[in-house]
Amino acid sequence: MKILVPTDFSDNAKNAFEFAKKIAKTSHGTITLLYAYYNIYDFAAQSSSIFVQIEEIANQAMEELSADQDEECMVDQKIVQGSIATAVTSTAYRENYDLIIMGTQGASGINKALIGSNTAHVIRDSSVPVLAVPFKATYDKIKEIVVSVEWDTTEKKFFEKLFQISQQWEWPFRTLHIKTEENDKSEHTIPDLMQFLEKSYPNIQHSTAMAEDIYEGINQHLQEESDCLLVMFSKQRPFFEHLLFRGNIEKMAYHTHTPLLVLK
């Protein structure tokens, strides 16, 4: 597995890197640390001097981060010019990465706006799966994968990807369906997908919870089940669009300690 880890050398980015190293070891993967910076200078002479300084400092910081690498987890590094979201998504696509792992945490003011914007833009625009890791989340505490399922929009092909990840990371997975008044009409589609899952993955467990809306239902479930990783599928409609464009994806990251994996 080829993993891309954006970093700004903050504590939450360092925590995401530690998380990524554990995943890389279980999946025999490699990690690329990516640092992106934006050109804000108008004069060529100033730009050249500043760029050299920025890249020297960034290189040194990344060398320190990856100093303890071993044969089980090889780490290289990359520095690019551009906005964080654009640099991450374009690099992941162009160089065929399998997974992006980003750190995220609760914040206030401009920090929250920037962190939330970058995370949301990467998840929205990336063609590569994205794992957002909250600051206090640790790999060793995770015991299972909980996949949020909308029965009328979830495609079977996503479970093949999920099954591969579950095997590599050695976590079992189960489905969670949040039942609301709005999606209650789709219940007639459950048997088809249920039959497929039970035939293909006979050990899978299913759970259903009632809530006024999907976000609140998931959030409540995660408060009660704290030792899991949440999975969502990007093709879900209108659920995913609602989360992304209404800002609920930021709330999901800021107000829970649960890592969020978005599969494409």
C-alpha positions in Angstrom: 0.0 0.0 0.0 1.3 3.4 -1.0 0.3 6.1 1.5 0.5 9.9 1.2 0.6 11.8 4.5 0.3 15.6 4.3 2.1 17.4 7.1 2.5 20.9 8.5 4.5 19.6 11.5 1.7 20.3 13.9 0.9 17.8 16.7 -2.2 16.5 14.9 -0.2 16.0 11.7 2.5 14.1 13.7 -0.3 11.9 15.2 -1.6 11.1 11.8 1.9 10.1 10.7 2.2 7.7 13.7 -1.2 6.3 12.7 0.0 5.9 9.1 3.1 4.1 10.2 1.0 1.4 11.9 -1.1 1.0 8.9 1.9 0.8 6.6 3.4 -2.0 8.7 0.2 -4.1 8.6 -0.2 -3.7 4.9 3.5 -3.8 3.9 3.2 -0.3 2.7 5.4 2.8 2.1 4.7 6.4 3.2 5.4 9.7 1.6 5.4 12.8 3.8 4.1 15.7 1.8 4.7 19.4 2.7 3.0 22.0 0.5 3.5 25.8 0.7 2.0 28.6 -1.2 3.8 31.4 -3.2 2.7 34.7 -1.7 5.6 36.8 -3.0 5.5 39.0 -6.1 9.2 39.5 -6.8 11.3 36.7 -8.4 14.4 37.5 -6.3 12.4 37.4 -3.1 10.6 34.3 -4.1 13.8 32.3 -4.9 15.4 33.2 -1.6 12.3 32.5 0.5 11.6 29.2 -1.3 15.1 27.9 -0.6 14.7 28.7 3.1 11.2 27.2 3.3 12.3 23.9 1.6 15.5 23.6 3.7 13.5 24.0 6.9 10.8 21.6 5.7 13.4 19.0 4.6 15.0 19.1 8.0 11.7 18.8 9.8 10.7 15.8 7.7 14.1 14.1 8.2 13.5 14.4 12.0 10.0 13.0 11.7 11.1 10.0 9.7 14.4 9.4 11.5 13.2 6.2 13.3 12.0 4.4 10.1 12.8 0.8 9.8 12.6 -1.9 7.1 8.9 -2.5 7.9 7.9 1.0 7.1 9.9 3.0 4.5 9.4 6.8 4.5 10.3 9.3 1.8 9.4 12.9 1.5 8.1 15.4 -1.0 7.8 19.2 -1.1 5.5 21.0 -3.6 4.3 24.5 -4.2 0.5 25.1 -4.1 -2.5 25.0 -1.8 -2.6 22.0 0.6 -5.8 20.5 -0.9 -4.7 20.8 -4.5 -1.2 19.6 -3.8 -2.5 16.5 -1.9 -5.2 15.5 -4.4 -3.1 16.1 -7.5 -0.1 14.2 -6.1 -2.2 11.3 -5.0 -3.8 11.0 -8.4 -0.7 11.6 -10.5 1.5 9.2 -8.6 -1.0 6.4 -7.9 -1.2 6.5 -4.2 -3.6 4.0 -2.5 -4.5 6.1 0.5 -4.3 9.6 1.9 -4.0 10.0 5.7 -4.6 13.4 7.2 -4.6 14.7 10.7 -7.5 16.8 12.0 -8.5 18.2 15.3 -10.9 20.6 17.0 -9.9 24.2 16.8 -11.4 27.7 16.8 -11.4 30.7 14.6 -9.3 30.8 11.5 -7.5 27.5 12.4 -10.7 25.6 12.4 -11.8 27.1 9.1 -8.5 26.2 7.4 -8.3 22.7 8.8 -11.9 22.0 8.0 -11.7 23.4 4.5 -8.6 21.4 3.6 -10.0 18.2 4.9 -13.4 18.7 3.2 -11.8 19.7 -0.1 -9.5 16.7 -0.2 -12.3 14.3 0.6 -14.5 15.9 -2.0 -11.9 16.1 -4.8 -9.7 13.2 -4.2 -10.0 10.1 -6.4 -8.1 8.2 -3.7 -9.5 7.0 -0.3 -9.0 9.4 2.5 -8.5 8.7 6.2 -9.0 11.6 8.6 -7.4 11.0 12.0 -8.5 13.1 15.0 -5.8 14.4 17.2 -6.4 12.0 20.1 -7.1 8.9 18.0 -4.6 6.0 18.3 -4.3 2.9 16.1 -3.9 0.5 19.0 -7.3 1.4 20.5 -9.3 0.4 17.4 -11.0 -2.9 17.6 -13.4 -2.9 14.6 -14.6 -1.0 11.5 -18.1 0.4 11.5 -19.4 1.1 8.0 -22.3 3.5 7.6 -24.8 2.0 5.1 -27.6 3.7 3.2 -29.3 0.6 1.7 -30.7 2.3 -1.3 -27.5 4.0 -2.5 -24.6 1.8 -1.3 -22.9 -0.1 -4.2 -21.7 -3.7 -3.7 -18.3 -2.9 -5.2 -17.4 -0.8 -2.2 -17.5 -3.8 0.1 -14.8 -5.5 -1.9 -12.5 -2.6 -1.2 -13.6 -2.6 2.4 -13.0 -6.4 2.8 -9.4 -6.0 1.5 -8.8 -3.2 4.0 -10.4 -5.2 6.8 -8.1 -8.1 6.1 -4.9 -6.0 5.8 -5.6 -4.0 8.9 -6.9 -7.1 10.8 -10.1 -5.4 12.0 -13.5 -7.0 11.6 -16.2 -4.8 10.2 -20.0 -4.4 10.6 -22.6 -2.2 9.1 -24.5 0.6 10.8 -27.8 1.8 9.3 -29.3 5.0 10.7 -33.0 4.9 10.2 -34.8 8.2 9.8 -38.3 9.3 8.6 -36.7 10.4 5.3 -35.0 7.1 4.5 -37.6 4.8 6.0 -39.2 4.5 2.5 -36.1 2.7 1.2 -36.4 -0.3 3.6 -37.7 -2.6 0.8 -34.2 -2.6 -0.7 -32.5 -4.0 2.3 -32.9 -7.8 1.6 -30.9 -7.6 -1.7 -27.9 -6.0 -0.2 -28.2 -8.0 3.0 -28.3 -11.2 1.0 -25.2 -10.2 -1.0 -23.3 -9.3 2.2 -24.3 -12.4 4.1 -23.3 -14.6 1.2 -20.0 -12.9 0.5 -19.0 -12.1 4.1 -20.9 -14.6 6.3 -19.5 -13.3 9.6 -20.6 -9.7 9.1 -22.9 -8.2 11.7 -25.6 -5.5 11.1 -27.0 -2.9 13.4 -29.7 -0.3 13.0 -30.3 2.8 15.1 -33.2 5.3 15.1 -32.4 9.1 14.9 -33.9 12.3 13.7 -31.0 12.6 11.1 -28.1 10.5 10.0 -25.3 12.6 11.4 -26.8 12.7 14.9 -27.4 9.0 14.7 -23.9 8.2 13.7 -22.4 10.6 16.3 -24.5 9.0 19.1 -23.4 5.6 18.1 -19.8 6.6 18.1 -20.1 8.0 21.6 -21.3 4.6 22.8 -18.8 2.6 20.6 -15.5 4.4 21.0 -13.1 1.7 19.8 -13.9 1.8 16.1 -13.0 3.3 12.8 -15.9 4.8 10.8 -16.2 4.1 7.1 -18.3 6.1 4.6 -18.7 5.6 0.8 -18.3 8.7 -1.3 -21.0 7.6 -3.8 -23.7 7.7 -1.2 -26.4 10.2 -2.1 -27.8 12.3 -0.8 -26.2 11.5 2.5 -22.6 12.2 1.5 -23.5 15.4 -0.2 -25.4 16.5 2.9 -22.4 15.8 5.1 -19.9 17.5 2.8 -21.7 20.7 1.7 -23.5 21.4 4.9 -20.3 21.2 6.9 -21.3 18.1 8.9 -18.1 16.3 7.8 -16.1 18.9 9.8 -18.4 18.3 12.8 -17.8 14.5 12.4 -14.0 15.1 12.7 -14.1 17.8 15.3 -16.6 16.4 17.8 -15.6 12.7 17.9 -12.3 10.9 18.5 -13.2 8.3 15.8 -11.1 8.2 12.7 -13.1 8.6 9.5 -12.2 6.6 6.3 -13.9 7.7 3.1 -13.7 5.1 0.3 -14.0 6.0 -3.4 
